[in-house]
């Protein structure tokens, strides 16, 4: 791991209170791996033998419902820990993580989790803060699926991706990772036909531009209105 510099981790919350020597210790225990778009890094129910840090790329987190449907419940951005089953006191992964774009992740054996949380200042605090935020996001998504109309759900899903990864372009705000209409269907518990119909209508109204695996929100305010309580 000598090729990875300590500066890669210094600005990231779980490691922000550590000195270079401590970060070097952590990097020396890590394995770095590249994951192609669409690759499952681990699957729901697999033995949780490692925990991870996303260095580059984006991940989709997928849960299986009691009825057997698969729902994309959240996305993970660079700089975040994932696969942290030991924080939930689990020995299996509670969800599937799939690379939404080409991604690079570090990983460590799960046996090091308790060592990291006790030895490294701030690691445990930030890890459990991340976990709390994720559980809140998942609950919000599941509540939307149960209570909101389809149009609101799709608008809210696009806004979440824009808020997490959006980058400004001449046309508007671009979602930074590839996203298909099927992905949006899997996020919102609706049919591919309905997602296609909504995106086509919104494109005609100048709210989004949607091409293969690529979405730009051209009128963010209109999308906020569509996702709001009065929509």
C-alpha positions as CSV (number, residue, x, y, z in Angstrom):
1,X,0.0,0.0,0.0
2,X,3.0,2.3,-0.1
3,X,1.7,3.9,-3.3
4,X,-1.3,5.4,-1.5
5,X,-0.4,8.7,0.3
6,X,-1.7,9.6,3.7
7,X,-3.3,12.7,2.3
8,X,-6.0,10.5,0.7
9,X,-7.5,9.9,4.2
10,X,-6.6,13.1,6.1
11,X,-9.6,15.1,5.1
12,X,-12.1,12.3,5.6
13,X,-14.2,12.5,8.8
14,X,-13.3,9.1,10.3
15,X,-9.6,9.9,10.0
16,X,-9.6,13.7,10.4
17,X,-8.3,13.7,14.0
18,X,-5.4,11.3,13.2
19,X,-1.7,12.1,12.5
20,X,0.1,10.9,9.5
21,X,1.7,8.0,11.3
22,X,-1.7,6.7,12.4
23,X,-3.1,7.0,8.9
24,X,0.0,5.2,7.6
25,X,-0.8,2.3,10.0
26,X,-4.4,2.2,8.7
27,X,-3.3,2.3,5.0
28,X,-0.7,-0.4,5.6
29,X,-3.5,-2.8,6.7
30,X,-5.8,-2.0,3.8
31,X,-6.4,-3.7,0.4
32,X,-7.2,-1.4,-2.5
33,X,-9.5,-2.7,-5.3
34,X,-11.1,-1.3,-8.4
35,X,-14.7,-2.2,-9.2
36,X,-16.2,-1.9,-12.6
37,X,-19.6,-0.3,-13.1
38,X,-22.4,-2.8,-12.2
39,X,-20.2,-5.0,-10.1
40,X,-21.5,-6.1,-6.7
41,X,-18.9,-5.5,-4.0
42,X,-20.9,-7.7,-1.6
43,X,-24.4,-9.0,-1.5
44,X,-27.1,-8.9,1.1
45,X,-26.8,-11.9,3.5
46,X,-23.1,-12.5,2.6
47,X,-20.7,-13.1,5.6
48,X,-19.4,-9.7,6.6
49,X,-15.7,-10.4,6.5
50,X,-14.5,-6.9,5.5
51,X,-15.4,-3.3,5.9
52,X,-14.7,-0.6,3.3
53,X,-14.0,3.0,2.4
54,X,-15.0,4.4,-1.0
55,X,-12.1,6.4,-2.4
56,X,-13.6,7.2,-5.8
57,X,-16.8,6.5,-7.7
58,X,-20.4,5.9,-6.4
59,X,-22.2,3.0,-5.0
60,X,-25.9,1.9,-5.0
61,X,-27.2,0.2,-1.8
62,X,-29.9,-2.3,-2.6
63,X,-32.3,-3.9,-0.1
64,X,-34.7,-6.9,-0.7
65,X,-38.2,-6.4,0.5
66,X,-40.2,-9.2,2.2
67,X,-42.0,-9.6,-1.1
68,X,-38.7,-10.3,-2.9
69,X,-38.5,-6.9,-4.7
70,X,-35.1,-5.1,-4.8
71,X,-35.1,-1.4,-4.0
72,X,-32.2,1.0,-4.3
73,X,-32.4,2.7,-0.9
74,X,-29.5,5.1,-1.1
75,X,-26.2,6.0,-2.8
76,X,-22.8,6.3,-1.3
77,X,-20.3,9.0,-2.3
78,X,-16.5,9.1,-2.2
79,X,-14.9,9.4,1.2
80,X,-17.6,7.3,3.0
81,X,-17.3,4.1,4.9
82,X,-19.6,1.3,3.9
83,X,-20.1,-2.4,4.6
84,X,-19.8,-1.6,8.3
85,X,-21.9,-4.5,9.5
86,X,-20.0,-4.7,12.8
87,X,-21.4,-1.2,13.7
88,X,-24.8,-2.9,13.5
89,X,-23.5,-5.9,15.5
90,X,-24.2,-8.1,12.5
91,X,-22.1,-10.8,11.0
92,X,-23.7,-10.6,7.6
93,X,-24.2,-7.6,5.3
94,X,-27.7,-6.1,5.6
95,X,-27.8,-4.9,1.9
96,X,-26.1,-5.3,-1.4
97,X,-23.6,-2.7,-2.6
98,X,-23.1,-2.3,-6.4
99,X,-20.7,0.1,-8.2
100,X,-22.9,2.8,-9.9
101,X,-19.8,3.9,-11.7
102,X,-16.2,2.7,-11.9
103,X,-15.1,2.8,-8.3
104,X,-12.0,2.3,-6.1
105,X,-12.4,1.1,-2.5
106,X,-10.1,0.3,0.4
107,X,-11.1,-2.6,2.7
108,X,-9.9,-4.1,5.9
109,X,-10.6,-7.4,7.7
110,X,-13.6,-7.1,10.0
111,X,-11.5,-8.3,12.9
112,X,-9.8,-4.9,12.9
113,X,-13.1,-3.0,13.5
114,X,-12.9,-3.1,17.3
115,X,-9.2,-2.1,17.1
116,X,-9.9,0.9,14.9
117,X,-12.8,2.1,17.1
118,X,-10.8,1.9,20.3
119,X,-7.4,3.1,19.1
120,X,-8.1,5.9,16.6
121,X,-9.7,9.1,17.9
122,X,-12.9,10.1,16.1
123,X,-13.2,6.9,14.1
124,X,-16.0,5.4,16.2
125,X,-17.9,8.7,16.6
126,X,-17.9,9.5,12.8
127,X,-18.7,5.9,11.9
128,X,-21.8,5.8,14.1
129,X,-22.8,9.3,12.9
130,X,-22.6,8.0,9.3
131,X,-24.6,4.9,10.2
132,X,-27.3,7.1,11.9
133,X,-27.6,9.3,8.8
134,X,-27.9,6.3,6.5
135,X,-30.6,4.6,8.6
136,X,-32.5,7.9,8.5
137,X,-32.2,8.1,4.7
138,X,-33.4,4.5,4.3
139,X,-36.4,5.2,6.5
140,X,-37.2,8.3,4.5
141,X,-37.1,6.3,1.3
142,X,-39.3,3.5,2.6
143,X,-41.8,6.1,4.0
144,X,-42.0,7.7,0.6
145,X,-42.7,4.4,-1.1
146,X,-45.5,3.7,1.3
147,X,-47.2,7.1,1.4
148,X,-46.3,9.3,-1.6
149,X,-47.7,9.5,-5.1
150,X,-45.4,8.2,-7.9
151,X,-44.6,11.6,-9.3
152,X,-43.5,12.9,-6.0
153,X,-41.3,9.8,-5.4
154,X,-39.5,10.1,-8.7
155,X,-39.0,13.8,-8.2
156,X,-37.6,13.2,-4.7
157,X,-35.3,10.5,-5.9
158,X,-33.8,12.7,-8.6
159,X,-33.3,15.5,-6.0
160,X,-31.5,13.2,-3.6
161,X,-29.1,12.2,-6.4
162,X,-28.6,15.9,-7.4
163,X,-28.0,16.9,-3.8
164,X,-25.5,14.1,-3.3
165,X,-23.5,14.2,-6.5
166,X,-24.7,17.1,-8.7
167,X,-22.2,19.1,-10.7
168,X,-23.1,22.3,-12.5
169,X,-23.0,22.3,-16.3
170,X,-24.1,24.8,-18.9
171,X,-27.4,22.9,-19.2
172,X,-28.1,22.6,-15.5
173,X,-27.1,20.3,-12.7
174,X,-25.8,16.9,-13.8
175,X,-26.1,13.7,-11.7
176,X,-22.4,12.7,-11.6
177,X,-22.9,8.9,-12.0
178,X,-24.6,6.8,-14.6
179,X,-28.3,6.4,-13.8
180,X,-30.9,4.5,-16.0
181,X,-34.6,4.7,-16.0
182,X,-34.6,1.1,-14.5
183,X,-32.4,2.4,-11.7
184,X,-35.0,5.1,-10.9
185,X,-37.8,2.5,-11.1
186,X,-35.8,0.4,-8.5
187,X,-35.5,3.5,-6.3
188,X,-39.1,4.5,-6.4
189,X,-41.0,1.2,-6.4
190,X,-42.7,2.0,-9.7
191,X,-42.7,0.6,-13.2
192,X,-40.2,1.4,-15.9
193,X,-43.1,2.6,-18.1
194,X,-44.1,5.1,-15.5
195,X,-40.6,6.5,-15.0
196,X,-40.2,6.8,-18.8
197,X,-43.5,8.6,-19.1
198,X,-42.6,11.1,-16.3
199,X,-39.1,11.8,-17.6
200,X,-40.4,12.4,-21.1
201,X,-43.0,14.8,-19.8
202,X,-40.5,16.6,-17.6
203,X,-38.1,16.9,-20.6
204,X,-40.9,18.4,-22.7
205,X,-41.5,20.9,-19.9
206,X,-37.8,21.8,-19.6
207,X,-37.3,20.3,-16.2
208,X,-34.8,17.6,-17.0
209,X,-32.7,16.3,-19.9
210,X,-32.6,12.6,-20.0
211,X,-30.5,10.4,-22.3
212,X,-29.0,6.9,-21.9
213,X,-27.6,6.6,-18.3
214,X,-27.4,10.4,-18.1
215,X,-29.7,12.9,-16.4
216,X,-29.3,16.7,-16.1
217,X,-31.8,18.7,-14.0
218,X,-32.4,21.9,-16.0
219,X,-35.0,23.4,-13.7
220,X,-34.2,22.4,-10.1
221,X,-36.9,24.6,-8.6
222,X,-39.6,23.0,-10.6
223,X,-38.4,19.6,-9.4
224,X,-38.5,20.8,-5.8
225,X,-42.1,21.9,-6.3
226,X,-43.0,18.5,-7.8
227,X,-41.6,16.7,-4.8
228,X,-43.2,19.0,-2.3
229,X,-46.3,18.6,-0.2
230,X,-48.5,20.7,-2.5
231,X,-47.6,18.7,-5.6
